[in-house]
Amino acid sequence: MADAMDESALRRALLLIATTGLALGLGVWRSGTGPLSPDTIWTVATLPVVVVLAISILRDFWIGRIGVDAIALVSMSAALLLGQALAAVVVAIMYAGGTVLEDFARGRAERNLRALTDRAPRVAHRKCAQGTETVPIEQVAVGDELLVRAGELLPVDGFLIDASAVLDESTVTGEPLPERRGTGDALRSGTVNAGEAFFMRASAIADNSTYAAIVRMVAAAQTAKAPFIRIADRFALLLLPVTLLLAGIAWRLSGDPIRGLAVLVVATPCPLILAAPVAFIGGVSRAARAGILMKGSAALEALAQIRTAIFDKTGTLTLGGAELIEIDVAPDRQADEVLRLLASLEQASHHVLADSIVRIARRRKLTLSQPCDVREHRGEGLKGLVNGMSVAAGSRPLVLGGGPLPGWAESAEKRHRSAQVLRVFVALDGRLAGIFTFGDAIREDAIETVGALRAVGVTRIVMLTGDDSAAAEKVSASLKFDAVFADATPAGKVETVKVEKATAPTMMVGDGINDAPALAAATVGVALGARGGTASSEAADVVVLTDSLQPVAEALRIAMRTRGIALQSIIVGLALSGAAMIAAAMGHLTPVAGALLQEGIDVAVILNALRALGEGRLGHSRK
């Protein structure tokens, strides 16, 4: 980082020297007096740029890279040798100005990514015998109780201990409005406490927390080169011999070396070597603002070419958990009271469904009581006392034995008989009081996401699940998939992804844990990482940090728009440069005018590439 800052300062200094030299030389030329001639001043101002550029090219050559800036070195050297000092200093200003402009463009494109790393949590307030102690986050262990004060960053991932908390998650998820969380809810590092101080329990160490994964992905995004960019670099290398050949032809046919110099001056590789990196970094940065992390430019470019999308079902197209979809209660009972007694009893259970029940009750602001004499029947349910009342909750055999259902419960039983649901029966003092039906509901934005994917050019959308065909068909019926593969084993999922990938570039969307092999097999693996550790999944190329499907379509839209802008910048920039070279070869451009025109082309190309930072419109996303 320090080296990059030193090089940036050097480039600014070279620009200042060249600009000052041009101004002094013009002043002497206009006044006609001075200790040095204008040509001498311009030559002296050009030489530092020539020397630094020559050293840079030699250094690149030493490590096996051929610098395309050799065109600028040749044009400045030729101008000095031909006595065109004014043209030489103008080229020096154009070159130095271009490097400073590149620094600005990269800095602008990386600003959002850099903001993520600059605000990473560094300390935590850990509960101890004396109250709390402030420690570096590296010392936080799983299970530690941490105090998060108002306005502070959450240091690690964890669970809320207090009754409620208000969090600003905009940096992590892109969601602009604060979110309220309740006891037991998962919390992610890097989010901000937007309410009162609260206590949380750490569920991961700092290196395994969400924000550490974000920082690692940002580092990858800033260093990885997309294949598109590498191709652009190779094309830029072709520009050097082509330019020298055209300059030589212009000189030979006209007999005027100044024409050859003019061709050298207007030749610019900037549309190739700058436009693609700036656009791709801008696209990665734009995605980060929307809560979408991409592992570098390569992932973004691959995403731009996706034509087949494969979705896992559980936790991806559906919410992946036990969602309460229906409550049936006896005529003489109130639903909230039965739920309160059920949740009170379930506090004694470690079953995943128990956590959902308790969370639902607290969300409804029900006051829970402490259960006693609780007996857990593994796989069946619980029995115990709540407020002196006998409560039994669980399967029908546990709660009712072999007894019949009362009339009020029969219609719901018939309705859910063949459905993929889990039903919790609740008896109070030996009488059935309520039945709670839980199911894996389809995400609200699933239909919209499938439609948006088709709108940006995805031609085949597939569901791939390990669930049986009945459960798969129920989900797929409303989503209009092109194909559904059910009863798939992990190995079967990988094989299906490979078959689809052989036909077209394929994206696999899953939760990043049990779908890791399939994510790795796809052209692009997309993990929904909102519910915990999936943000650190090595298998995924793209991680969506919001608990939503919509960003999957947004990621494709951003990728396609970014690649289109990069391609547009390169084609238009090279066309303009080519036209300028022909004009120079025909004698229509002087070296000084050519240098000014060249810089105008560079500025236009880079400014166009920076459009990748913007929102864009869906209709213009495909270039």
PyMOL commands that set and color helices and strands:
alter all, ss='L'
color gray80, all
select helices_A, chain A and resi 2-31+38-62+70-81+85-118+137-139+170-173+206-208+210-223+227-254+257-266+270-273+275-289+297-304+313-317+335-346+352-363+396-400+407-415+446-455+469-476+490-503+516-521+533-536+550-585+591-613+618-620
alter helices_A, ss='H'
color red, helices_A
select strands_A, chain A and resi 123-128+131-136+145-148+158-160+164-168+179-182+186-187+192-193+198-202+292-294+308-312+323-329+372-377+381-386+389-394+421-428+431-439+460-464+483-485+506-510+524-528+542-544
alter strands_A, ss='S'
color yellow, strands_A
deselect
rebuild
show_as cartoon
